[in-house]
Amino acid sequence: MKIMTNRTINFKKNIYRLFSALIVFVLVQFVSSSPPPAHASGYGQNYTAGSKGSFLSKIKLFGTFASSYTYNFANPAADAQFPNGNYNGNYIDNYKANGFTVNEFDITASKDAFSNGRNNFGVGFKVSLDTGENIQAVGPYTGNYSYYTEPVYNRPIYGFRQFYISFGIPVGNGLKVYLGEKNYLIGFESYNLSRVWTNTYSPITAIEPGELTGIFLKYPFTKGLDMVFGVAMTDNALSPINRYPTFEYIASYKPVRFLKFHEGIVYGAENFIIYNNNLHQDNLNRLFYNFIDAKYKFLKYWTAVLDYEVGLNGGINKSIVYDSGINPALFNSSGNIYPSFLISTSDSTFNKSRFSGIAFYLHHYYLLNAGRFSQTIRETAVSDPNGMWEEESVPGIAYHYFDSTFTVGYRPPSRILKNVQFRLEFENQIANHKVYGNGRSVQNTINAMAVYTF
C-alpha cells in the first residue's frame, strides 16, 4: 500500500551494475583457463566446455517464449467514464483486449552452486532476462516513482526476473546462500508460463510479491523438507525504499510421493508515503503476506491443488500526514482519491487493509499417438474488503471477485514441435461492482496461446 504523486526521480546507483560485475568476476575466476563453449543443445542442456568438469560445462542456458491472442466479450472500449476500459481488467498480463501480444520471452543462464556435489564448496548464479507483458506486473522498482503512480500496463516490458549469485557451503546437507534479486513463489502459480497449466493468472496474484532483493539461505533439513530464510530491501525493489527490511520464509514439504505442501511468508515494512516527489517514512504501515498450498496427485494422470493466500496491511500514521504538511485529499491511488479512513492514530499493525483468496485446480492429461492432451479447471474466490489490492478496485469500497477458468492444452508428437504447447482458455470473471468493460460486473474472455521452450 503506497501513496505516490505523478512526478518521478531516478536513483544514481544502479544495482544491476553491481551484480553484473560480480557475475563477470566469478566467470573470469573460474573459466579464464578454459576454452570457449563448443556447442549447446536443447532445453535445459549444458554448454560444453573443452575441459570436462570446468565451470562453463556446468552452465545451463534455456528459455521460454509465449504469445497469445485474447478476445474480451465485455467489449472494453475506452471512454470518458472508463479511460482504461480498453484493457482486460484484473490481469497481470494479457492486458490488450481483442489482440495479439507477446506474454513472455525469457532467456535464463544458470549454474547450480552444488554442481560438484554437496560436499564441496561451490559458486553458481542465475540470470533471467525477460520481455513481454508478463514482466510488467513484477518488474522491480528501480528508483522511478512512476512504478507506482502509473497503471501497471504502462511499465517497461523488459527487465531482469532473477539476477543473483549463489554459494554452496558444505555444511550438513548442504547450505545455499543467494545474493541478489530472486523470484518469490507466488502461491502455486509461477511467472514462467511453461510451468503453469493455464494461460492467465488467478486474481490472487494481486497480493503476491514478485521479486525480493537481498540475501537468502536455503537448507534441506530432510529429504522431503526444504526451507528458505531471507532478508530483502523491501518487497519488489532493486533500490532501497526505506530503512526497514523485509523478511522471507518458505517451506516445501513432501511427506509422501503423491502429496506436497508449500508455505510462504513475507513480513516487512512497506511504510512510506511519496508526496510532492518526497519520501516520508511511516512507522505504522506493515505488510504481511502468507500462502499455503497442497498438491495431491491421484490415479495416474490427475492432480488437484488447493491454494489459500492472505495479505494484511496497516494504515497511515496521522502524525506523518499532518506533521509533513500533506493534504490527505490529494492522496491518489489508481486514479482514485485515497480514503480518509486509512489515516489512523492507532498503533495497530494490520487494522486497515486486508485481502484473502482461495484457488482450486484440477488438472488431467493423457498421452495418445496424436500427442499429449491436457485439461485444467481453476476456480478462484477473492475478497478485497477495503478496495486496496486489485487493479480494478476503488479504495474504500468492498470488492469480491470470482474467477472460473477452463484450459485445454495440446503438445504435438512431431519432433519439430516437441517443445511447443498450444492452449485454449475460457475465463469467466464476476465482481460485485461494475468494474469490467464499459461498466459491467461480468468479464468473459477467450485466450489462445502458444508456449515454446528451448
N, C-alpha and C positions, 0 to 999 in steps of 0.2 A: 504494500500500500504506500504509494509515493506521490507527492504533490509537486507538480512542475509548472513552469511557465514555458512560453514558446521560444525563448532565446536558448542558444546553445554555446557551450565552450568546449575546448579540447584540452586534455591534459598533455603536458610537454613530453612526458615519458611514455614510451610505447613498450608495453611488456612483451609484445611479440618479439621484439628485437632481442630481449634478454634470453628468452627460451630458444630462439634461433641460434644465438651464439653458443648456448650450452650444448645444443644438439650437434652443431658443427664441431665443437671442441671434442665431444665424445667420439664422433666419427673419425676425426683426424687421429685421435689417440689409438683407436683400435684397428684402423684399416690403412694406415699410412704405408705399411709394408706389403699390402695385398694388392693384386691386380684388380682392375675394374670388373664388374659382374659380367659374366659371359652371356647369360640369357635369362629370360623369365618365362614362366609358363602360367597355366590357368589360374582360376580364382583361389586366392589364399595360398599360393605357392611361393616358395622362397626364391629370391635371387641367388644364383650360384656363383660363388667367387672361385678363383683359381686354387685357393688353399682350403682344403676341407676343414671345417671347424672354425673358419675365420668369422669375424664379426659380420661381414656382409653376407655370408652364406646363411645367416640366421634371420635376415631381414625378410619380411613378407610385404608384398605390395598387392593390394586388392581394392575393389571399389564397387559402387552401386550407381546405376542410372535409372531413374524413374520419371516417366512422363504420363500425363493423363488429360482427359477431356471431361469437364463437368457440365451437366445441364441442370439448371435450377428451375423447378416448376413454380417457385414463388415469384418469379419474374422480378428479380431485384434491380430494377432500373432506378437510377438516381433521380431525385427531385428535391425541391426545397425542403420538404419535411424530413426526408431520409437521404441526406447528402452522400452517405456511404452505402446506399442501397444497391449499388452495382457490384457489391462483393457478397460472397456467401457468408452468412452470419455464423459466428462462433466456430470458425475453422482456424486451425493453426497452420494450415497450408491449403492448397486448392482455393485461394481467395477469389480468383477470377471466375465469374459466373458465365456459363454458356461459351466456353472457350478452352483452348489448349494451354497447358503450362508445363514447364519443367519443375517437377516437385523436388527432385534431388539429383545432384551429380556429385558423388562423394569419392574421393581418392584418399586412400589410407596407406601409410607406410609404418610398420611397427616391428619391434623386436622384443621378445619376452626376456625379462631380466634373468630368468632362470633357464635360458636356453642350454646351458651346460650342466643342468641339474641343480636341485635344491641344496646340495652340499657344497656348492661353490658360490663365491661372491660374483655377481654379475651386474651389468648395466644394460638397460633397454630404453625404449622410447616409443611414443606413438604420436603421429601427426595425421590428423584428418582434415583435409580441406574440402569444403562443401560449397556448392552454389545451388540456387533454386529457392522456391518458396518455403521449403522445409526449414531452412536455416533462419528465416526471419523471426520466428517466434522465440528462438533460443540463442540467436547471435548475441554474444556477451556485450555488456556495457563497457565502452572504452573511453569514457570521459565526455561524450557528447550528450547533453541533456535531451536532445530530440529523441533519443532512445525511448524515453518515457512520455514525452509530450505529444508525439505523433502516433497515428494508428500503426499497429504492428506491420501492416502490409506496405507501409512506406519505408521500412527499414531496408538496408542493403541486402541483396540476395546472394551474398557470398561471405565467407568467414571461416575461421577455424572452429571445428566442433570439438576437437581434442588437441592438446599441444602440451605434452609432458615428457619428462624423463623419469625412468623408474630404476630403482636399485634393488637387487636381490641380495638379501642378507641371510647367510646360512645359520639361522637360529631356530632351533626346534624343527617345526615342519616347514620352515621357510617363510621369512618375513619379506614383504614387498613394501617399498616406500616410493610413493609417487610425488613428484614436484611439478606443479604446473596446472594447466587447465584440463579438467577431467569431466566427462559426462556424469550426470547424476541419473540414476534409474528413475524413470517416470512411471511408477507403478508397474503394471505388467507390460505395458507397451514399450516400444523402442523408437527413437528418432530415425533409425535406419529402416527404410521401408522394405528391405529384403528380409527383415527379421520380424515382421508383423504379418498377421493374417488379413488385415483389412487395408483399404486404400486411404481411409481417413482416420483421424484420431478421435477418441471419445471426448466429450465435453469436460471430463475431469482434468484434462491437461491444463486447464486454466490456472490451477494452483500448483502445478509441478515445477520445481526448479529445473533449469536447463543445464547449465554448467556451474561448477564451483572451481575457483582458482585458489590453490593453496598447497598444503601438504597432507597426504593421506597415507594411512597404514592399513595393509591388508594381510590377514593371517588366517590360515586354515587350521582351526583348533582340532577338528577331526576330519575324517574322510568326507563326511556329509555336512560339515558346518564351517562356513567361511564368514568372516566379519571384517568390516571396513570402518575405520575411525578417521576423521579428518577435521582440519581447521581451515576455513577459507576466508577470503576477503570480501564477504558479503555475497549473497546469492546472485548468480548470473553476472558477475563483474570481473573484468580483467584489470580494472583500475580501482583502487580502494575508494569507497564512497564515504566511509566514516571510520571512526577509530574502534568500532566494535566488531568482534569476529563472528563468524557463523560456524556452527558445529554440525558435522555429518556423522550418521551412524547407519550402517546397512548390515543386515544379516541374511544369509542364504542357508537354508536347512533342508536337507533331503534325507529323511529318515528311512525311506524305502525307495525302491527303483521307480515306482509309479506315482510318487507323491513328492511335491516340492513346495516349500514355503519361502516367501521373501518378506522382509520388513525393513522399512527405512524411515529415518527421522532427520529432519533438518531443523535446527533451532538457532536463531540468530537475531541480529539487530538490523532490521530494515528501517532504521529510525532516523529519518532525515526529511526535511522539507526543503524544496528548492523554490524560492520565491524571488522574483526580480533578478534572476541569474545568480543568486547567492544561496549557499547551502547552510541550513540551520539544523544543528543537532537536536535530536529529540530523544530523551532517555525513557520515554514511556512506551513507544511503539516496539513491539516484538513480533517475530514471525515464528510460528510452529507449523511444520508440515509432517504428516505421517501417512505412510501407506503400508498395507499388509495384503498379501495375496496368496492364494493356494492354487496350485496347478495339479490336476488329477488326470492321469492317463488311464483309460479303461478300455476293455475289449482290445482290439488290435489297432484300430485306426481312429479312435475317438479321444478327444482331450477336452476337459472342462476347466474353466478358470473362474474364480471369484476374487474380485479386487475391491477393496474399500480404502478410501482416502479422505483425509480431513485437513483443512487449513484453518489456522486461527491467527488473528492479528489484533493488535491493540488500537488505541485511539491516538489522538494528538494532544500533547500536554498543553493546557490552556496558557500556561506561563510562556511557553515557547512562541505561541502565536502573538500574544499581546505585548510581551517584552521586546519582541523583534519588530514591532510596528507592522505586522502583517494584517491585511484586511481579509477576514475569513470569507467574505462574499466573493472574493476573487480566486479562491481555490478552484482548481479546474482538474477534472478527471474525465478523460474520454469525451471532452466537449461538453460536459455537464457540470453545473455548479456543485461544488463539494458540500455535502450536507453538514449543517452545524452540529448535529448530534454526535459527530465524531470528535469534536473538541471536548476534552474531558479534564477534570481536575483530579480524577481518581488515579490511584497507583495500580489499579488492576491491570494485569498484563494483557489478557485476552477478552476484554469486555465489549469490543466494538464490532469486530468483523469476523464472520465465520463462513466456512464453506465445507460441504461434505458431499461425497458421491460414492456410488456403488456401481460396479460393472460386472456383468456375467457374460462369459464367452463359451460357446460350444463349437468346436472345430472337428471336422471329419475329412478324411481324404482316402482315396483308393487308387490303386495302380492298375491300368489296363494296357493292352498293346498300343492303344491310341494315345497314351500319355498319362500324366498324373492329374487327377481331378480333386478339387477341394471345395468345401462349403463351410462358411463361418457365420454364426449368428452372434451379434453383440447387442445386449440390452443394457442401457445406462440410465440412471436417475441421479440428478444432482440438485442440491439446494444452495442457493446464494441469497440468504435472508437479508443481507444488508446491501446487496447490489454492488459489491466491491471487487468481484473476481472475473466473471465472464466478460468477454469483449462487448457483448450487446447489452449488458446490464447497466442500469442507471443508478448511481449511488443514492442510497436512502430508500430504495424500493426493494421489496422482497421478490425474488425470482425462483422459479422451479423449472427445470428443463428435463425432458425425456427424449431419449435417442434410441431408435431401433435401426439396426444395420444388418443387411444380408449380403454376403460377399461370396462369389464363386470364382475359383481360380483354375487355370489350366496351364500345364507345362508340357510342351510337345516332346515326343520321343526322338525327334530329329537331332543329330549330332550338332548341326549348325545352331539350333535353337535350344540346346540343352540347358543353357544358363538364363533363359528368358521365361518369365511367367506372365501370363495375361490374366487380368482380373476385371470383373464387372461387379459393381456395387450399387445397391439400392439403399438409400438412407432416408429416414423419416425423423424430423426433429419437431418437438412440440414444446411451447413455452406458455406460461400463464399470463404473459403480456404480448402485445403485438410488436415483436422486435424484428421479424424477418421480412424481406422483400419490401413492398410498399405497404407496410402496416399489417402484416399477417402474423398469426400466432403459430402457424404451421409452415415448415420448410421441407419439401421433398426434393431430393437430388438423385441423379444417376451419374456415376463416375466410372469411366473405362480407363484402365491403367496398364502399362507395360513396365515390368521391372527386369532389369538386366544386371547380372552380377559378373564380375571379372576378377 
